[in-house]
Amino acid sequence: MATKTIGERIEDWKLYGMPESPLDEQEREAVIEFAIGFEECNHSREALQAMPDEDLVGAAYWAMADYARGQM
């Protein structure tokens, strides 16, 4: 089975719930990099780094969703 991309994992976490354990540093950095890669992300790197996991994932998800809406 193929490994999910960070975008797919963000979508799963947002739609189906966060993992039981906190995100590790590599996961957090991947989510931050993913989020700031979207022009639609209205948070600075520092703001994203300060967010709890659930808020961070939500910010990344909404940046991705806003981008997708603009592509329609």
Chimera marker file (.cmm) of the C-alpha trace (Angstrom):
<marker_set name="trace">
<marker id="1" x="0.000" y="0.000" z="0.000" r="1" g="1" b="0" radius="0.5"/>
<marker id="2" x="1.355" y="3.420" z="-0.948" r="1" g="1" b="0" radius="0.5"/>
<marker id="3" x="2.270" y="5.913" z="1.739" r="1" g="1" b="0" radius="0.5"/>
<marker id="4" x="-0.090" y="8.877" z="1.934" r="1" g="1" b="0" radius="0.5"/>
<marker id="5" x="1.132" y="12.352" z="1.049" r="1" g="1" b="0" radius="0.5"/>
<marker id="6" x="1.154" y="15.024" z="3.737" r="1" g="1" b="0" radius="0.5"/>
<marker id="7" x="-1.869" y="16.611" z="2.027" r="1" g="1" b="0" radius="0.5"/>
<marker id="8" x="-3.799" y="13.339" z="2.280" r="1" g="1" b="0" radius="0.5"/>
<marker id="9" x="-2.793" y="12.938" z="5.917" r="1" g="1" b="0" radius="0.5"/>
<marker id="10" x="-3.900" y="16.500" z="6.717" r="1" g="1" b="0" radius="0.5"/>
<marker id="11" x="-7.249" y="15.825" z="5.078" r="1" g="1" b="0" radius="0.5"/>
<marker id="12" x="-7.661" y="12.579" z="7.048" r="1" g="1" b="0" radius="0.5"/>
<marker id="13" x="-6.768" y="14.270" z="10.342" r="1" g="1" b="0" radius="0.5"/>
<marker id="14" x="-9.167" y="17.156" z="9.675" r="1" g="1" b="0" radius="0.5"/>
<marker id="15" x="-12.066" y="15.004" z="8.512" r="1" g="1" b="0" radius="0.5"/>
<marker id="16" x="-11.642" y="11.879" z="10.641" r="1" g="1" b="0" radius="0.5"/>
<marker id="17" x="-9.818" y="13.080" z="13.744" r="1" g="1" b="0" radius="0.5"/>
<marker id="18" x="-6.330" y="13.732" z="14.962" r="1" g="1" b="0" radius="0.5"/>
<marker id="19" x="-4.011" y="10.872" z="15.918" r="1" g="1" b="0" radius="0.5"/>
<marker id="20" x="-4.051" y="9.863" z="19.574" r="1" g="1" b="0" radius="0.5"/>
<marker id="21" x="-0.437" y="10.907" z="20.093" r="1" g="1" b="0" radius="0.5"/>
<marker id="22" x="0.864" y="14.413" z="19.329" r="1" g="1" b="0" radius="0.5"/>
<marker id="23" x="2.452" y="15.087" z="15.963" r="1" g="1" b="0" radius="0.5"/>
<marker id="24" x="6.209" y="14.629" z="16.072" r="1" g="1" b="0" radius="0.5"/>
<marker id="25" x="8.575" y="17.410" z="14.987" r="1" g="1" b="0" radius="0.5"/>
<marker id="26" x="8.955" y="16.003" z="11.450" r="1" g="1" b="0" radius="0.5"/>
<marker id="27" x="5.177" y="15.801" z="10.990" r="1" g="1" b="0" radius="0.5"/>
<marker id="28" x="4.692" y="19.329" z="12.346" r="1" g="1" b="0" radius="0.5"/>
<marker id="29" x="7.379" y="20.695" z="10.027" r="1" g="1" b="0" radius="0.5"/>
<marker id="30" x="5.834" y="18.888" z="7.047" r="1" g="1" b="0" radius="0.5"/>
<marker id="31" x="2.416" y="20.376" z="7.863" r="1" g="1" b="0" radius="0.5"/>
<marker id="32" x="3.926" y="23.868" z="8.250" r="1" g="1" b="0" radius="0.5"/>
<marker id="33" x="5.816" y="23.594" z="4.944" r="1" g="1" b="0" radius="0.5"/>
<marker id="34" x="2.675" y="22.344" z="3.225" r="1" g="1" b="0" radius="0.5"/>
<marker id="35" x="0.554" y="25.196" z="4.607" r="1" g="1" b="0" radius="0.5"/>
<marker id="36" x="2.956" y="28.016" z="3.777" r="1" g="1" b="0" radius="0.5"/>
<marker id="37" x="3.328" y="26.629" z="0.276" r="1" g="1" b="0" radius="0.5"/>
<marker id="38" x="-0.151" y="27.992" z="-0.443" r="1" g="1" b="0" radius="0.5"/>
<marker id="39" x="-0.608" y="31.676" z="-1.191" r="1" g="1" b="0" radius="0.5"/>
<marker id="40" x="-3.960" y="31.261" z="0.564" r="1" g="1" b="0" radius="0.5"/>
<marker id="41" x="-2.297" y="30.549" z="3.914" r="1" g="1" b="0" radius="0.5"/>
<marker id="42" x="-2.794" y="33.693" z="5.956" r="1" g="1" b="0" radius="0.5"/>
<marker id="43" x="-0.496" y="32.671" z="8.824" r="1" g="1" b="0" radius="0.5"/>
<marker id="44" x="3.218" y="33.281" z="9.228" r="1" g="1" b="0" radius="0.5"/>
<marker id="45" x="5.619" y="30.413" z="9.865" r="1" g="1" b="0" radius="0.5"/>
<marker id="46" x="5.972" y="31.659" z="13.452" r="1" g="1" b="0" radius="0.5"/>
<marker id="47" x="2.200" y="31.688" z="13.969" r="1" g="1" b="0" radius="0.5"/>
<marker id="48" x="1.908" y="28.163" z="12.567" r="1" g="1" b="0" radius="0.5"/>
<marker id="49" x="4.749" y="26.940" z="14.791" r="1" g="1" b="0" radius="0.5"/>
<marker id="50" x="2.980" y="28.328" z="17.866" r="1" g="1" b="0" radius="0.5"/>
<marker id="51" x="-0.320" y="26.564" z="17.104" r="1" g="1" b="0" radius="0.5"/>
<marker id="52" x="-1.447" y="23.387" z="18.835" r="1" g="1" b="0" radius="0.5"/>
<marker id="53" x="-1.504" y="20.371" z="16.487" r="1" g="1" b="0" radius="0.5"/>
<marker id="54" x="-5.237" y="20.503" z="15.786" r="1" g="1" b="0" radius="0.5"/>
<marker id="55" x="-5.176" y="24.211" z="14.919" r="1" g="1" b="0" radius="0.5"/>
<marker id="56" x="-2.084" y="23.734" z="12.755" r="1" g="1" b="0" radius="0.5"/>
<marker id="57" x="-3.742" y="20.939" z="10.795" r="1" g="1" b="0" radius="0.5"/>
<marker id="58" x="-6.886" y="23.049" z="10.449" r="1" g="1" b="0" radius="0.5"/>
<marker id="59" x="-4.911" y="26.012" z="9.088" r="1" g="1" b="0" radius="0.5"/>
<marker id="60" x="-3.173" y="23.773" z="6.546" r="1" g="1" b="0" radius="0.5"/>
<marker id="61" x="-6.451" y="22.143" z="5.549" r="1" g="1" b="0" radius="0.5"/>
<marker id="62" x="-8.199" y="25.469" z="4.979" r="1" g="1" b="0" radius="0.5"/>
<marker id="63" x="-5.281" y="26.848" z="2.944" r="1" g="1" b="0" radius="0.5"/>
<marker id="64" x="-5.499" y="23.737" z="0.757" r="1" g="1" b="0" radius="0.5"/>
<marker id="65" x="-9.295" y="24.016" z="0.492" r="1" g="1" b="0" radius="0.5"/>
<marker id="66" x="-9.149" y="27.731" z="-0.403" r="1" g="1" b="0" radius="0.5"/>
<marker id="67" x="-6.595" y="26.945" z="-3.099" r="1" g="1" b="0" radius="0.5"/>
<marker id="68" x="-8.806" y="24.170" z="-4.495" r="1" g="1" b="0" radius="0.5"/>
<marker id="69" x="-11.854" y="26.470" z="-4.571" r="1" g="1" b="0" radius="0.5"/>
<marker id="70" x="-9.852" y="28.960" z="-6.619" r="1" g="1" b="0" radius="0.5"/>
<marker id="71" x="-9.052" y="26.266" z="-9.177" r="1" g="1" b="0" radius="0.5"/>
<marker id="72" x="-12.700" y="25.624" z="-10.053" r="1" g="1" b="0" radius="0.5"/>
<link id1="1" id2="2" r="1" g="1" b="0" radius="0.2"/>
<link id1="2" id2="3" r="1" g="1" b="0" radius="0.2"/>
<link id1="3" id2="4" r="1" g="1" b="0" radius="0.2"/>
<link id1="4" id2="5" r="1" g="1" b="0" radius="0.2"/>
<link id1="5" id2="6" r="1" g="1" b="0" radius="0.2"/>
<link id1="6" id2="7" r="1" g="1" b="0" radius="0.2"/>
<link id1="7" id2="8" r="1" g="1" b="0" radius="0.2"/>
<link id1="8" id2="9" r="1" g="1" b="0" radius="0.2"/>
<link id1="9" id2="10" r="1" g="1" b="0" radius="0.2"/>
<link id1="10" id2="11" r="1" g="1" b="0" radius="0.2"/>
<link id1="11" id2="12" r="1" g="1" b="0" radius="0.2"/>
<link id1="12" id2="13" r="1" g="1" b="0" radius="0.2"/>
<link id1="13" id2="14" r="1" g="1" b="0" radius="0.2"/>
<link id1="14" id2="15" r="1" g="1" b="0" radius="0.2"/>
<link id1="15" id2="16" r="1" g="1" b="0" radius="0.2"/>
<link id1="16" id2="17" r="1" g="1" b="0" radius="0.2"/>
<link id1="17" id2="18" r="1" g="1" b="0" radius="0.2"/>
<link id1="18" id2="19" r="1" g="1" b="0" radius="0.2"/>
<link id1="19" id2="20" r="1" g="1" b="0" radius="0.2"/>
<link id1="20" id2="21" r="1" g="1" b="0" radius="0.2"/>
<link id1="21" id2="22" r="1" g="1" b="0" radius="0.2"/>
<link id1="22" id2="23" r="1" g="1" b="0" radius="0.2"/>
<link id1="23" id2="24" r="1" g="1" b="0" radius="0.2"/>
<link id1="24" id2="25" r="1" g="1" b="0" radius="0.2"/>
<link id1="25" id2="26" r="1" g="1" b="0" radius="0.2"/>
<link id1="26" id2="27" r="1" g="1" b="0" radius="0.2"/>
<link id1="27" id2="28" r="1" g="1" b="0" radius="0.2"/>
<link id1="28" id2="29" r="1" g="1" b="0" radius="0.2"/>
<link id1="29" id2="30" r="1" g="1" b="0" radius="0.2"/>
<link id1="30" id2="31" r="1" g="1" b="0" radius="0.2"/>
<link id1="31" id2="32" r="1" g="1" b="0" radius="0.2"/>
<link id1="32" id2="33" r="1" g="1" b="0" radius="0.2"/>
<link id1="33" id2="34" r="1" g="1" b="0" radius="0.2"/>
<link id1="34" id2="35" r="1" g="1" b="0" radius="0.2"/>
<link id1="35" id2="36" r="1" g="1" b="0" radius="0.2"/>
<link id1="36" id2="37" r="1" g="1" b="0" radius="0.2"/>
<link id1="37" id2="38" r="1" g="1" b="0" radius="0.2"/>
<link id1="38" id2="39" r="1" g="1" b="0" radius="0.2"/>
<link id1="39" id2="40" r="1" g="1" b="0" radius="0.2"/>
<link id1="40" id2="41" r="1" g="1" b="0" radius="0.2"/>
<link id1="41" id2="42" r="1" g="1" b="0" radius="0.2"/>
<link id1="42" id2="43" r="1" g="1" b="0" radius="0.2"/>
<link id1="43" id2="44" r="1" g="1" b="0" radius="0.2"/>
<link id1="44" id2="45" r="1" g="1" b="0" radius="0.2"/>
<link id1="45" id2="46" r="1" g="1" b="0" radius="0.2"/>
<link id1="46" id2="47" r="1" g="1" b="0" radius="0.2"/>
<link id1="47" id2="48" r="1" g="1" b="0" radius="0.2"/>
<link id1="48" id2="49" r="1" g="1" b="0" radius="0.2"/>
<link id1="49" id2="50" r="1" g="1" b="0" radius="0.2"/>
<link id1="50" id2="51" r="1" g="1" b="0" radius="0.2"/>
<link id1="51" id2="52" r="1" g="1" b="0" radius="0.2"/>
<link id1="52" id2="53" r="1" g="1" b="0" radius="0.2"/>
<link id1="53" id2="54" r="1" g="1" b="0" radius="0.2"/>
<link id1="54" id2="55" r="1" g="1" b="0" radius="0.2"/>
<link id1="55" id2="56" r="1" g="1" b="0" radius="0.2"/>
<link id1="56" id2="57" r="1" g="1" b="0" radius="0.2"/>
<link id1="57" id2="58" r="1" g="1" b="0" radius="0.2"/>
<link id1="58" id2="59" r="1" g="1" b="0" radius="0.2"/>
<link id1="59" id2="60" r="1" g="1" b="0" radius="0.2"/>
<link id1="60" id2="61" r="1" g="1" b="0" radius="0.2"/>
<link id1="61" id2="62" r="1" g="1" b="0" radius="0.2"/>
<link id1="62" id2="63" r="1" g="1" b="0" radius="0.2"/>
<link id1="63" id2="64" r="1" g="1" b="0" radius="0.2"/>
<link id1="64" id2="65" r="1" g="1" b="0" radius="0.2"/>
<link id1="65" id2="66" r="1" g="1" b="0" radius="0.2"/>
<link id1="66" id2="67" r="1" g="1" b="0" radius="0.2"/>
<link id1="67" id2="68" r="1" g="1" b="0" radius="0.2"/>
<link id1="68" id2="69" r="1" g="1" b="0" radius="0.2"/>
<link id1="69" id2="70" r="1" g="1" b="0" radius="0.2"/>
<link id1="70" id2="71" r="1" g="1" b="0" radius="0.2"/>
<link id1="71" id2="72" r="1" g="1" b="0" radius="0.2"/>
</marker_set>
